[in-house]
């Protein structure tokens, strides 16, 4: 397997994890928070997609799927179109309400663009410096590993919150 294939395999796992975390849940269930300061399933799924979208668009030199494909309008969230969830307050987290279909649809659009970009890479591309603001400077390879790590982490967190929701429904329902 070449490096691009390895990255495609890694990023390709996010879709299934996020889909399982949101599948079959209603908007209110997706907004469930085990604590008033905790992240909801909806926010975690949205943030995973927004983070990947913004960062892949940056390294690819393209417009974000969020605005290019009209997802910002479909979600109609009370944030600036550049918001990715980074630095959101607990109150902001509570403002992210969306259906499972909308969340999965947006992530799939982002994931498709990500996979297309990854398939276009050659091994030497991964050494390109994409951020001089760090010591050492960040290469494309390091950034891509960071992005997939974040996406998988947030998908796992969404699955965990879903488990808490289901446990809560079993013990209190």
C-alpha positions, 0 to 999 in steps of 0.5 A, spaced: 500 500 500 502 506 498 502 512 502 496 515 499 492 509 500 494 508 507 491 515 508 485 514 504 484 508 508 484 512 515 480 517 513 475 512 510 473 510 516 471 516 519 464 516 515 462 509 518 464 511 525 460 518 524 454 514 521 453 509 526 453 515 532 448 519 529 444 513 525 436 513 527 437 519 532 432 524 532 434 532 533 433 532 540 437 526 541 442 528 537 442 534 541 443 530 548 448 532 552 450 528 559 452 535 562 450 542 561 458 543 559 458 537 555 458 536 547 452 533 544 452 528 538 450 533 533 456 538 535 461 533 535 459 530 528 458 537 525 465 539 528 468 533 526 466 535 519 467 542 519 474 541 522 476 536 516 473 541 511 476 547 513 483 544 514 483 540 507 480 546 503 486 550 506 492 545 504 488 543 497 487 551 496 480 550 495 473 553 497 470 549 503 465 544 502 461 548 507 460 554 503 461 552 496 456 546 496 451 550 500 451 546 507 452 553 511 445 555 508 442 548 509 444 548 517 442 555 518 447 556 524 447 562 528 455 562 527 459 566 522 461 561 516 468 560 518 466 557 524 468 550 525 467 549 533 474 551 535 473 555 541 466 554 542 462 555 548 457 551 552 452 555 549 454 555 542 455 547 543 447 547 544 446 552 538 448 546 533 441 542 532 441 538 526 438 532 523 442 525 522 441 526 515 444 533 514 450 531 519 451 525 515 450 528 508 455 534 510 460 529 512 460 525 506 460 531 502 467 533 506 469 526 506 468 525 498 472 531 497 478 529 502 478 522 499 479 525 492 484 530 494 488 524 498 488 520 491 491 526 487 497 526 492 504 523 490 509 521 496 513 527 495 507 531 496 507 530 504 514 533 505 511 540 503 511 545 508 504 547 510 505 551 516 511 555 518 508 558 524 511 552 528 518 549 530 519 545 526 514 547 520 508 543 519 508 538 513 502 536 509 504 529 512 503 531 519 497 536 518 493 530 514 495 525 520 493 531 525 486 532 521 484 524 521 486 523 528 481 529 530 476 526 525 476 519 528 477 522 535 470 526 535 467 520 531 469 516 537 466 521 542 460 522 538 459 514 539 461 515 546 455 520 548 450 516 544 452 510 549 451 515 554 444 517 551 442 509 550 444 508 557 440 514 560 434 511 556 434 504 559 435 506 566 430 512 566 425 510 560 
